[in-house]
Amino acid sequence: MPSAEEWTVVVLSLKVGGVAMMVTLPIAFALAWLLARVRFPGRLLVEAIVYLPLVVPPVVTGWVLLLAFGPAGPIGGPLERWFGISVLFRWTGAAIAAGVMALPLMVRAMRLSIEAVDRRLENAARTLGAGPGRVFWTLTLPLSVPGILAGAVLGFARSIGEFGATITFVSNVPGETRTLPLAIYSMLQQPNGDAMALRLSAISVTLSLAALVASELLARRAGRGFHVL
């Protein structure tokens, strides 16, 4: 059975993943909507920046976050001076790193869901007198919900598996930033830590597999709904 230390790691990972997903969700949806529905100068550059964390080494992302949220950074400096807030070596920093790494996957899933909504339905609703806001809230958003949920679950799965950006940005602090991947890494560096690493790996695989299955089921439900339409 997992020890108290292991349960602490699991609970912290779920908290970091949940907060990262919830905070990133509105940002991801806004970006997905922008990329799916709006044509503007520099759109290709914005798209490339959004998907950049997928291709650059995670330690680079973590280093950029460290520069941005450090005491002398453009974000961390004002936060610490004006509000006394610092995310370095804290679980909130781990959530920021996880959210940044999960953002591209969430945007991709949500964008595909929004693009799959038949524009003819939206145009028909407008011809019947519905304004842009009403079309969005009563037609586009409900049809996109399964894909949005799939993106959120996928982002949660990515968040609880984040390693490189987290350890670079907020280090590996027991009870504060040591999530499942960092705890597994730490156990593999210690004598007789294989048993604990194995249990934590099994928990990590189980959580990730459950999230992926849920995401796939939601994506299929979205596909069936669009096919009917």
MODA-V754572 format. One record per helix or strand of 2 or more residues. SS is the DSSP state (A for helix, B for strand). FROM is the first residue (numbers start at 1). TO is the last residue. If there is no record, write none. Layout:
SS/FROM/TO, SS/FROM/TO
This chain:
A/4/37, A/43/54, A/58/69, A/76/83, A/91/115, A/119/127, A/132/160, A/164/170, A/180/188, A/194/228
